[in-house]
Amino acid sequence: MGRFRKAINTIFGIAILGGISYYTYNFASAESRIRAVCAEIQQGMTTKELQAFALTHGLSSFKLKESGINYVVETKTYGRFGCKVITESGFIKESEYNFAD
């Protein structure tokens, strides 16, 4: 095999290992990261404030229901880790960590 081909294979190998490491780290550290984010969601916060909060913390920002159960999930982990948020009349009543398995 020529030098050029070895260099290309090495570059692709490093890129693949880097990608695997990135996703492994995101999933391995997700629980502690999302538990901390869920703890920052305060009672009395409006759904509009929650949407802005979600955007700044890398969470999904779907249209939230004014009353009922909403799930605000992390986009890095494809929605597997997130917060279960209970709203009532447009205000946050309760927030807790949620693992969707």
Phi and psi restraints in degrees (range 20) as a CNS / XPLOR table:
assign (resid 1 and name C) (resid 2 and name N)
       (resid 2 and name CA) (resid 2 and name C) 1.0 -77.5 20.0 2
assign (resid 2 and name N) (resid 2 and name CA)
       (resid 2 and name C) (resid 3 and name N) 1.0 166.1 20.0 2
assign (resid 2 and name C) (resid 3 and name N)
       (resid 3 and name CA) (resid 3 and name C) 1.0 -61.3 20.0 2
assign (resid 3 and name N) (resid 3 and name CA)
       (resid 3 and name C) (resid 4 and name N) 1.0 -41.3 20.0 2
assign (resid 3 and name C) (resid 4 and name N)
       (resid 4 and name CA) (resid 4 and name C) 1.0 -61.4 20.0 2
assign (resid 4 and name N) (resid 4 and name CA)
       (resid 4 and name C) (resid 5 and name N) 1.0 -45.0 20.0 2
assign (resid 4 and name C) (resid 5 and name N)
       (resid 5 and name CA) (resid 5 and name C) 1.0 -65.1 20.0 2
assign (resid 5 and name N) (resid 5 and name CA)
       (resid 5 and name C) (resid 6 and name N) 1.0 -39.4 20.0 2
assign (resid 5 and name C) (resid 6 and name N)
       (resid 6 and name CA) (resid 6 and name C) 1.0 -63.1 20.0 2
assign (resid 6 and name N) (resid 6 and name CA)
       (resid 6 and name C) (resid 7 and name N) 1.0 -41.1 20.0 2
assign (resid 6 and name C) (resid 7 and name N)
       (resid 7 and name CA) (resid 7 and name C) 1.0 -63.8 20.0 2
assign (resid 7 and name N) (resid 7 and name CA)
       (resid 7 and name C) (resid 8 and name N) 1.0 -44.0 20.0 2
assign (resid 7 and name C) (resid 8 and name N)
       (resid 8 and name CA) (resid 8 and name C) 1.0 -63.5 20.0 2
assign (resid 8 and name N) (resid 8 and name CA)
       (resid 8 and name C) (resid 9 and name N) 1.0 -44.8 20.0 2
assign (resid 8 and name C) (resid 9 and name N)
       (resid 9 and name CA) (resid 9 and name C) 1.0 -61.9 20.0 2
assign (resid 9 and name N) (resid 9 and name CA)
       (resid 9 and name C) (resid 10 and name N) 1.0 -39.7 20.0 2
assign (resid 9 and name C) (resid 10 and name N)
       (resid 10 and name CA) (resid 10 and name C) 1.0 -64.0 20.0 2
assign (resid 10 and name N) (resid 10 and name CA)
       (resid 10 and name C) (resid 11 and name N) 1.0 -44.1 20.0 2
assign (resid 10 and name C) (resid 11 and name N)
       (resid 11 and name CA) (resid 11 and name C) 1.0 -61.8 20.0 2
assign (resid 11 and name N) (resid 11 and name CA)
       (resid 11 and name C) (resid 12 and name N) 1.0 -46.7 20.0 2
assign (resid 11 and name C) (resid 12 and name N)
       (resid 12 and name CA) (resid 12 and name C) 1.0 -65.0 20.0 2
assign (resid 12 and name N) (resid 12 and name CA)
       (resid 12 and name C) (resid 13 and name N) 1.0 -38.4 20.0 2
assign (resid 12 and name C) (resid 13 and name N)
       (resid 13 and name CA) (resid 13 and name C) 1.0 -62.4 20.0 2
assign (resid 13 and name N) (resid 13 and name CA)
       (resid 13 and name C) (resid 14 and name N) 1.0 -43.6 20.0 2
assign (resid 13 and name C) (resid 14 and name N)
       (resid 14 and name CA) (resid 14 and name C) 1.0 -65.2 20.0 2
assign (resid 14 and name N) (resid 14 and name CA)
       (resid 14 and name C) (resid 15 and name N) 1.0 -40.4 20.0 2
assign (resid 14 and name C) (resid 15 and name N)
       (resid 15 and name CA) (resid 15 and name C) 1.0 -63.3 20.0 2
assign (resid 15 and name N) (resid 15 and name CA)
       (resid 15 and name C) (resid 16 and name N) 1.0 -42.1 20.0 2
assign (resid 15 and name C) (resid 16 and name N)
       (resid 16 and name CA) (resid 16 and name C) 1.0 -65.6 20.0 2
assign (resid 16 and name N) (resid 16 and name CA)
       (resid 16 and name C) (resid 17 and name N) 1.0 -45.5 20.0 2
assign (resid 16 and name C) (resid 17 and name N)
       (resid 17 and name CA) (resid 17 and name C) 1.0 -62.5 20.0 2
assign (resid 17 and name N) (resid 17 and name CA)
       (resid 17 and name C) (resid 18 and name N) 1.0 -38.6 20.0 2
assign (resid 17 and name C) (resid 18 and name N)
       (resid 18 and name CA) (resid 18 and name C) 1.0 -62.9 20.0 2
assign (resid 18 and name N) (resid 18 and name CA)
       (resid 18 and name C) (resid 19 and name N) 1.0 -43.0 20.0 2
assign (resid 18 and name C) (resid 19 and name N)
       (resid 19 and name CA) (resid 19 and name C) 1.0 -63.8 20.0 2
assign (resid 19 and name N) (resid 19 and name CA)
       (resid 19 and name C) (resid 20 and name N) 1.0 -44.5 20.0 2
assign (resid 19 and name C) (resid 20 and name N)
       (resid 20 and name CA) (resid 20 and name C) 1.0 -62.8 20.0 2
assign (resid 20 and name N) (resid 20 and name CA)
       (resid 20 and name C) (resid 21 and name N) 1.0 -41.7 20.0 2
assign (resid 20 and name C) (resid 21 and name N)
       (resid 21 and name CA) (resid 21 and name C) 1.0 -63.4 20.0 2
assign (resid 21 and name N) (resid 21 and name CA)
       (resid 21 and name C) (resid 22 and name N) 1.0 -42.1 20.0 2
assign (resid 21 and name C) (resid 22 and name N)
       (resid 22 and name CA) (resid 22 and name C) 1.0 -59.6 20.0 2
assign (resid 22 and name N) (resid 22 and name CA)
       (resid 22 and name C) (resid 23 and name N) 1.0 -50.4 20.0 2
assign (resid 22 and name C) (resid 23 and name N)
       (resid 23 and name CA) (resid 23 and name C) 1.0 -69.1 20.0 2
assign (resid 23 and name N) (resid 23 and name CA)
       (resid 23 and name C) (resid 24 and name N) 1.0 -36.9 20.0 2
assign (resid 23 and name C) (resid 24 and name N)
       (resid 24 and name CA) (resid 24 and name C) 1.0 -62.8 20.0 2
assign (resid 24 and name N) (resid 24 and name CA)
       (resid 24 and name C) (resid 25 and name N) 1.0 -44.0 20.0 2
assign (resid 24 and name C) (resid 25 and name N)
       (resid 25 and name CA) (resid 25 and name C) 1.0 -63.3 20.0 2
assign (resid 25 and name N) (resid 25 and name CA)
       (resid 25 and name C) (resid 26 and name N) 1.0 -44.0 20.0 2
assign (resid 25 and name C) (resid 26 and name N)
       (resid 26 and name CA) (resid 26 and name C) 1.0 -59.0 20.0 2
assign (resid 26 and name N) (resid 26 and name CA)
       (resid 26 and name C) (resid 27 and name N) 1.0 -43.6 20.0 2
assign (resid 26 and name C) (resid 27 and name N)
       (resid 27 and name CA) (resid 27 and name C) 1.0 -74.3 20.0 2
assign (resid 27 and name N) (resid 27 and name CA)
       (resid 27 and name C) (resid 28 and name N) 1.0 -35.9 20.0 2
assign (resid 27 and name C) (resid 28 and name N)
       (resid 28 and name CA) (resid 28 and name C) 1.0 -68.8 20.0 2
assign (resid 28 and name N) (resid 28 and name CA)
       (resid 28 and name C) (resid 29 and name N) 1.0 -33.3 20.0 2
assign (resid 28 and name C) (resid 29 and name N)
       (resid 29 and name CA) (resid 29 and name C) 1.0 -99.9 20.0 2
assign (resid 29 and name N) (resid 29 and name CA)
       (resid 29 and name C) (resid 30 and name N) 1.0 2.3 20.0 2
assign (resid 29 and name C) (resid 30 and name N)
       (resid 30 and name CA) (resid 30 and name C) 1.0 -64.9 20.0 2
assign (resid 30 and name N) (resid 30 and name CA)
       (resid 30 and name C) (resid 31 and name N) 1.0 -42.2 20.0 2
assign (resid 30 and name C) (resid 31 and name N)
       (resid 31 and name CA) (resid 31 and name C) 1.0 -59.9 20.0 2
assign (resid 31 and name N) (resid 31 and name CA)
       (resid 31 and name C) (resid 32 and name N) 1.0 -50.0 20.0 2
assign (resid 31 and name C) (resid 32 and name N)
       (resid 32 and name CA) (resid 32 and name C) 1.0 -66.9 20.0 2
assign (resid 32 and name N) (resid 32 and name CA)
       (resid 32 and name C) (resid 33 and name N) 1.0 -37.2 20.0 2
assign (resid 32 and name C) (resid 33 and name N)
       (resid 33 and name CA) (resid 33 and name C) 1.0 -64.9 20.0 2
assign (resid 33 and name N) (resid 33 and name CA)
       (resid 33 and name C) (resid 34 and name N) 1.0 -45.7 20.0 2
assign (resid 33 and name C) (resid 34 and name N)
       (resid 34 and name CA) (resid 34 and name C) 1.0 -75.3 20.0 2
assign (resid 34 and name N) (resid 34 and name CA)
       (resid 34 and name C) (resid 35 and name N) 1.0 -34.6 20.0 2
assign (resid 34 and name C) (resid 35 and name N)
       (resid 35 and name CA) (resid 35 and name C) 1.0 -58.3 20.0 2
assign (resid 35 and name N) (resid 35 and name CA)
       (resid 35 and name C) (resid 36 and name N) 1.0 -40.6 20.0 2
assign (resid 35 and name C) (resid 36 and name N)
       (resid 36 and name CA) (resid 36 and name C) 1.0 -66.3 20.0 2
assign (resid 36 and name N) (resid 36 and name CA)
       (resid 36 and name C) (resid 37 and name N) 1.0 -40.6 20.0 2
assign (resid 36 and name C) (resid 37 and name N)
       (resid 37 and name CA) (resid 37 and name C) 1.0 -66.3 20.0 2
assign (resid 37 and name N) (resid 37 and name CA)
       (resid 37 and name C) (resid 38 and name N) 1.0 -43.4 20.0 2
assign (resid 37 and name C) (resid 38 and name N)
       (resid 38 and name CA) (resid 38 and name C) 1.0 -62.0 20.0 2
assign (resid 38 and name N) (resid 38 and name CA)
       (resid 38 and name C) (resid 39 and name N) 1.0 -35.3 20.0 2
assign (resid 38 and name C) (resid 39 and name N)
       (resid 39 and name CA) (resid 39 and name C) 1.0 -67.7 20.0 2
assign (resid 39 and name N) (resid 39 and name CA)
       (resid 39 and name C) (resid 40 and name N) 1.0 -24.5 20.0 2
assign (resid 39 and name C) (resid 40 and name N)
       (resid 40 and name CA) (resid 40 and name C) 1.0 -78.1 20.0 2
assign (resid 40 and name N) (resid 40 and name CA)
       (resid 40 and name C) (resid 41 and name N) 1.0 -18.2 20.0 2
assign (resid 40 and name C) (resid 41 and name N)
       (resid 41 and name CA) (resid 41 and name C) 1.0 -73.8 20.0 2
assign (resid 41 and name N) (resid 41 and name CA)
       (resid 41 and name C) (resid 42 and name N) 1.0 119.4 20.0 2
assign (resid 41 and name C) (resid 42 and name N)
       (resid 42 and name CA) (resid 42 and name C) 1.0 -99.3 20.0 2
assign (resid 42 and name N) (resid 42 and name CA)
       (resid 42 and name C) (resid 43 and name N) 1.0 147.0 20.0 2
assign (resid 42 and name C) (resid 43 and name N)
       (resid 43 and name CA) (resid 43 and name C) 1.0 -62.2 20.0 2
assign (resid 43 and name N) (resid 43 and name CA)
       (resid 43 and name C) (resid 44 and name N) 1.0 141.6 20.0 2
assign (resid 43 and name C) (resid 44 and name N)
       (resid 44 and name CA) (resid 44 and name C) 1.0 91.9 20.0 2
assign (resid 44 and name N) (resid 44 and name CA)
       (resid 44 and name C) (resid 45 and name N) 1.0 -11.4 20.0 2
assign (resid 44 and name C) (resid 45 and name N)
       (resid 45 and name CA) (resid 45 and name C) 1.0 -66.5 20.0 2
assign (resid 45 and name N) (resid 45 and name CA)
       (resid 45 and name C) (resid 46 and name N) 1.0 143.2 20.0 2
assign (resid 45 and name C) (resid 46 and name N)
       (resid 46 and name CA) (resid 46 and name C) 1.0 -82.1 20.0 2
assign (resid 46 and name N) (resid 46 and name CA)
       (resid 46 and name C) (resid 47 and name N) 1.0 164.6 20.0 2
assign (resid 46 and name C) (resid 47 and name N)
       (resid 47 and name CA) (resid 47 and name C) 1.0 -66.1 20.0 2
assign (resid 47 and name N) (resid 47 and name CA)
       (resid 47 and name C) (resid 48 and name N) 1.0 -31.7 20.0 2
assign (resid 47 and name C) (resid 48 and name N)
       (resid 48 and name CA) (resid 48 and name C) 1.0 -65.9 20.0 2
assign (resid 48 and name N) (resid 48 and name CA)
       (resid 48 and name C) (resid 49 and name N) 1.0 -43.1 20.0 2
assign (resid 48 and name C) (resid 49 and name N)
       (resid 49 and name CA) (resid 49 and name C) 1.0 -63.7 20.0 2
assign (resid 49 and name N) (resid 49 and name CA)
       (resid 49 and name C) (resid 50 and name N) 1.0 -37.4 20.0 2
assign (resid 49 and name C) (resid 50 and name N)
       (resid 50 and name CA) (resid 50 and name C) 1.0 -65.2 20.0 2
assign (resid 50 and name N) (resid 50 and name CA)
       (resid 50 and name C) (resid 51 and name N) 1.0 -39.4 20.0 2
assign (resid 50 and name C) (resid 51 and name N)
       (resid 51 and name CA) (resid 51 and name C) 1.0 -62.9 20.0 2
assign (resid 51 and name N) (resid 51 and name CA)
       (resid 51 and name C) (resid 52 and name N) 1.0 -43.0 20.0 2
assign (resid 51 and name C) (resid 52 and name N)
       (resid 52 and name CA) (resid 52 and name C) 1.0 -64.8 20.0 2
assign (resid 52 and name N) (resid 52 and name CA)
       (resid 52 and name C) (resid 53 and name N) 1.0 -41.6 20.0 2
assign (resid 52 and name C) (resid 53 and name N)
       (resid 53 and name CA) (resid 53 and name C) 1.0 -60.7 20.0 2
assign (resid 53 and name N) (resid 53 and name CA)
       (resid 53 and name C) (resid 54 and name N) 1.0 -44.4 20.0 2
assign (resid 53 and name C) (resid 54 and name N)
       (resid 54 and name CA) (resid 54 and name C) 1.0 -61.1 20.0 2
assign (resid 54 and name N) (resid 54 and name CA)
       (resid 54 and name C) (resid 55 and name N) 1.0 -43.4 20.0 2
assign (resid 54 and name C) (resid 55 and name N)
       (resid 55 and name CA) (resid 55 and name C) 1.0 -62.3 20.0 2
assign (resid 55 and name N) (resid 55 and name CA)
       (resid 55 and name C) (resid 56 and name N) 1.0 -40.3 20.0 2
assign (resid 55 and name C) (resid 56 and name N)
       (resid 56 and name CA) (resid 56 and name C) 1.0 -74.1 20.0 2
assign (resid 56 and name N) (resid 56 and name CA)
       (resid 56 and name C) (resid 57 and name N) 1.0 -18.5 20.0 2
assign (resid 56 and name C) (resid 57 and name N)
       (resid 57 and name CA) (resid 57 and name C) 1.0 -108.5 20.0 2
assign (resid 57 and name N) (resid 57 and name CA)
       (resid 57 and name C) (resid 58 and name N) 1.0 13.9 20.0 2
assign (resid 57 and name C) (resid 58 and name N)
       (resid 58 and name CA) (resid 58 and name C) 1.0 73.8 20.0 2
assign (resid 58 and name N) (resid 58 and name CA)
       (resid 58 and name C) (resid 59 and name N) 1.0 25.4 20.0 2
assign (resid 58 and name C) (resid 59 and name N)
       (resid 59 and name CA) (resid 59 and name C) 1.0 -102.5 20.0 2
assign (resid 59 and name N) (resid 59 and name CA)
       (resid 59 and name C) (resid 60 and name N) 1.0 162.1 20.0 2
assign (resid 59 and name C) (resid 60 and name N)
       (resid 60 and name CA) (resid 60 and name C) 1.0 -64.2 20.0 2
assign (resid 60 and name N) (resid 60 and name CA)
       (resid 60 and name C) (resid 61 and name N) 1.0 152.6 20.0 2
assign (resid 60 and name C) (resid 61 and name N)
       (resid 61 and name CA) (resid 61 and name C) 1.0 -129.4 20.0 2
assign (resid 61 and name N) (resid 61 and name CA)
       (resid 61 and name C) (resid 62 and name N) 1.0 51.2 20.0 2
assign (resid 61 and name C) (resid 62 and name N)
       (resid 62 and name CA) (resid 62 and name C) 1.0 -66.2 20.0 2
assign (resid 62 and name N) (resid 62 and name CA)
       (resid 62 and name C) (resid 63 and name N) 1.0 164.9 20.0 2
assign (resid 62 and name C) (resid 63 and name N)
       (resid 63 and name CA) (resid 63 and name C) 1.0 -65.1 20.0 2
assign (resid 63 and name N) (resid 63 and name CA)
       (resid 63 and name C) (resid 64 and name N) 1.0 122.4 20.0 2
assign (resid 63 and name C) (resid 64 and name N)
       (resid 64 and name CA) (resid 64 and name C) 1.0 -90.2 20.0 2
assign (resid 64 and name N) (resid 64 and name CA)
       (resid 64 and name C) (resid 65 and name N) 1.0 143.4 20.0 2
assign (resid 64 and name C) (resid 65 and name N)
       (resid 65 and name CA) (resid 65 and name C) 1.0 -73.4 20.0 2
assign (resid 65 and name N) (resid 65 and name CA)
       (resid 65 and name C) (resid 66 and name N) 1.0 143.0 20.0 2
assign (resid 65 and name C) (resid 66 and name N)
       (resid 66 and name CA) (resid 66 and name C) 1.0 -68.6 20.0 2
assign (resid 66 and name N) (resid 66 and name CA)
       (resid 66 and name C) (resid 67 and name N) 1.0 -33.1 20.0 2
assign (resid 66 and name C) (resid 67 and name N)
       (resid 67 and name CA) (resid 67 and name C) 1.0 -138.0 20.0 2
assign (resid 67 and name N) (resid 67 and name CA)
       (resid 67 and name C) (resid 68 and name N) 1.0 132.8 20.0 2
assign (resid 67 and name C) (resid 68 and name N)
       (resid 68 and name CA) (resid 68 and name C) 1.0 129.4 20.0 2
assign (resid 68 and name N) (resid 68 and name CA)
       (resid 68 and name C) (resid 69 and name N) 1.0 -162.2 20.0 2
assign (resid 68 and name C) (resid 69 and name N)
       (resid 69 and name CA) (resid 69 and name C) 1.0 -100.3 20.0 2
assign (resid 69 and name N) (resid 69 and name CA)
       (resid 69 and name C) (resid 70 and name N) 1.0 129.2 20.0 2
assign (resid 69 and name C) (resid 70 and name N)
       (resid 70 and name CA) (resid 70 and name C) 1.0 -122.1 20.0 2
assign (resid 70 and name N) (resid 70 and name CA)
       (resid 70 and name C) (resid 71 and name N) 1.0 150.2 20.0 2
assign (resid 70 and name C) (resid 71 and name N)
       (resid 71 and name CA) (resid 71 and name C) 1.0 -118.9 20.0 2
assign (resid 71 and name N) (resid 71 and name CA)
       (resid 71 and name C) (resid 72 and name N) 1.0 122.7 20.0 2
assign (resid 71 and name C) (resid 72 and name N)
       (resid 72 and name CA) (resid 72 and name C) 1.0 -110.0 20.0 2
assign (resid 72 and name N) (resid 72 and name CA)
       (resid 72 and name C) (resid 73 and name N) 1.0 112.7 20.0 2
assign (resid 72 and name C) (resid 73 and name N)
       (resid 73 and name CA) (resid 73 and name C) 1.0 -116.0 20.0 2
assign (resid 73 and name N) (resid 73 and name CA)
       (resid 73 and name C) (resid 74 and name N) 1.0 156.4 20.0 2
assign (resid 73 and name C) (resid 74 and name N)
       (resid 74 and name CA) (resid 74 and name C) 1.0 -78.5 20.0 2
assign (resid 74 and name N) (resid 74 and name CA)
       (resid 74 and name C) (resid 75 and name N) 1.0 132.7 20.0 2
assign (resid 74 and name C) (resid 75 and name N)
       (resid 75 and name CA) (resid 75 and name C) 1.0 -76.7 20.0 2
assign (resid 75 and name N) (resid 75 and name CA)
       (resid 75 and name C) (resid 76 and name N) 1.0 -28.2 20.0 2
assign (resid 75 and name C) (resid 76 and name N)
       (resid 76 and name CA) (resid 76 and name C) 1.0 -61.0 20.0 2
assign (resid 76 and name N) (resid 76 and name CA)
       (resid 76 and name C) (resid 77 and name N) 1.0 -34.7 20.0 2
assign (resid 76 and name C) (resid 77 and name N)
       (resid 77 and name CA) (resid 77 and name C) 1.0 -103.7 20.0 2
assign (resid 77 and name N) (resid 77 and name CA)
       (resid 77 and name C) (resid 78 and name N) 1.0 19.6 20.0 2
assign (resid 77 and name C) (resid 78 and name N)
       (resid 78 and name CA) (resid 78 and name C) 1.0 56.0 20.0 2
assign (resid 78 and name N) (resid 78 and name CA)
       (resid 78 and name C) (resid 79 and name N) 1.0 38.0 20.0 2
assign (resid 78 and name C) (resid 79 and name N)
       (resid 79 and name CA) (resid 79 and name C) 1.0 82.3 20.0 2
assign (resid 79 and name N) (resid 79 and name CA)
       (resid 79 and name C) (resid 80 and name N) 1.0 5.9 20.0 2
assign (resid 79 and name C) (resid 80 and name N)
       (resid 80 and name CA) (resid 80 and name C) 1.0 -74.5 20.0 2
assign (resid 80 and name N) (resid 80 and name CA)
       (resid 80 and name C) (resid 81 and name N) 1.0 -32.5 20.0 2
assign (resid 80 and name C) (resid 81 and name N)
       (resid 81 and name CA) (resid 81 and name C) 1.0 -115.8 20.0 2
assign (resid 81 and name N) (resid 81 and name CA)
       (resid 81 and name C) (resid 82 and name N) 1.0 137.0 20.0 2
assign (resid 81 and name C) (resid 82 and name N)
       (resid 82 and name CA) (resid 82 and name C) 1.0 -172.9 20.0 2
assign (resid 82 and name N) (resid 82 and name CA)
       (resid 82 and name C) (resid 83 and name N) 1.0 -165.7 20.0 2
assign (resid 82 and name C) (resid 83 and name N)
       (resid 83 and name CA) (resid 83 and name C) 1.0 -120.6 20.0 2
assign (resid 83 and name N) (resid 83 and name CA)
       (resid 83 and name C) (resid 84 and name N) 1.0 135.7 20.0 2
assign (resid 83 and name C) (resid 84 and name N)
       (resid 84 and name CA) (resid 84 and name C) 1.0 -92.7 20.0 2
assign (resid 84 and name N) (resid 84 and name CA)
       (resid 84 and name C) (resid 85 and name N) 1.0 119.4 20.0 2
assign (resid 84 and name C) (resid 85 and name N)
       (resid 85 and name CA) (resid 85 and name C) 1.0 -119.0 20.0 2
assign (resid 85 and name N) (resid 85 and name CA)
       (resid 85 and name C) (resid 86 and name N) 1.0 124.7 20.0 2
assign (resid 85 and name C) (resid 86 and name N)
       (resid 86 and name CA) (resid 86 and name C) 1.0 -100.5 20.0 2
assign (resid 86 and name N) (resid 86 and name CA)
       (resid 86 and name C) (resid 87 and name N) 1.0 124.4 20.0 2
assign (resid 86 and name C) (resid 87 and name N)
       (resid 87 and name CA) (resid 87 and name C) 1.0 -115.3 20.0 2
assign (resid 87 and name N) (resid 87 and name CA)
       (resid 87 and name C) (resid 88 and name N) 1.0 154.1 20.0 2
assign (resid 87 and name C) (resid 88 and name N)
       (resid 88 and name CA) (resid 88 and name C) 1.0 -145.7 20.0 2
assign (resid 88 and name N) (resid 88 and name CA)
       (resid 88 and name C) (resid 89 and name N) 1.0 119.4 20.0 2
assign (resid 88 and name C) (resid 89 and name N)
       (resid 89 and name CA) (resid 89 and name C) 1.0 55.0 20.0 2
assign (resid 89 and name N) (resid 89 and name CA)
       (resid 89 and name C) (resid 90 and name N) 1.0 37.5 20.0 2
assign (resid 89 and name C) (resid 90 and name N)
       (resid 90 and name CA) (resid 90 and name C) 1.0 85.4 20.0 2
assign (resid 90 and name N) (resid 90 and name CA)
       (resid 90 and name C) (resid 91 and name N) 1.0 3.6 20.0 2
assign (resid 90 and name C) (resid 91 and name N)
       (resid 91 and name CA) (resid 91 and name C) 1.0 -120.4 20.0 2
assign (resid 91 and name N) (resid 91 and name CA)
       (resid 91 and name C) (resid 92 and name N) 1.0 149.3 20.0 2
assign (resid 91 and name C) (resid 92 and name N)
       (resid 92 and name CA) (resid 92 and name C) 1.0 -75.6 20.0 2
assign (resid 92 and name N) (resid 92 and name CA)
       (resid 92 and name C) (resid 93 and name N) 1.0 126.1 20.0 2
assign (resid 92 and name C) (resid 93 and name N)
       (resid 93 and name CA) (resid 93 and name C) 1.0 -99.2 20.0 2
assign (resid 93 and name N) (resid 93 and name CA)
       (resid 93 and name C) (resid 94 and name N) 1.0 -38.7 20.0 2
assign (resid 93 and name C) (resid 94 and name N)
       (resid 94 and name CA) (resid 94 and name C) 1.0 -157.5 20.0 2
assign (resid 94 and name N) (resid 94 and name CA)
       (resid 94 and name C) (resid 95 and name N) 1.0 148.9 20.0 2
assign (resid 94 and name C) (resid 95 and name N)
       (resid 95 and name CA) (resid 95 and name C) 1.0 -140.9 20.0 2
assign (resid 95 and name N) (resid 95 and name CA)
       (resid 95 and name C) (resid 96 and name N) 1.0 136.7 20.0 2
assign (resid 95 and name C) (resid 96 and name N)
       (resid 96 and name CA) (resid 96 and name C) 1.0 -148.4 20.0 2
assign (resid 96 and name N) (resid 96 and name CA)
       (resid 96 and name C) (resid 97 and name N) 1.0 156.9 20.0 2
assign (resid 96 and name C) (resid 97 and name N)
       (resid 97 and name CA) (resid 97 and name C) 1.0 -64.8 20.0 2
assign (resid 97 and name N) (resid 97 and name CA)
       (resid 97 and name C) (resid 98 and name N) 1.0 142.0 20.0 2
assign (resid 97 and name C) (resid 98 and name N)
       (resid 98 and name CA) (resid 98 and name C) 1.0 -138.2 20.0 2
assign (resid 98 and name N) (resid 98 and name CA)
       (resid 98 and name C) (resid 99 and name N) 1.0 132.1 20.0 2
assign (resid 98 and name C) (resid 99 and name N)
       (resid 99 and name CA) (resid 99 and name C) 1.0 -114.1 20.0 2
assign (resid 99 and name N) (resid 99 and name CA)
       (resid 99 and name C) (resid 100 and name N) 1.0 116.9 20.0 2
assign (resid 99 and name C) (resid 100 and name N)
       (resid 100 and name CA) (resid 100 and name C) 1.0 -94.2 20.0 2
assign (resid 100 and name N) (resid 100 and name CA)
       (resid 100 and name C) (resid 101 and name N) 1.0 97.5 20.0 2
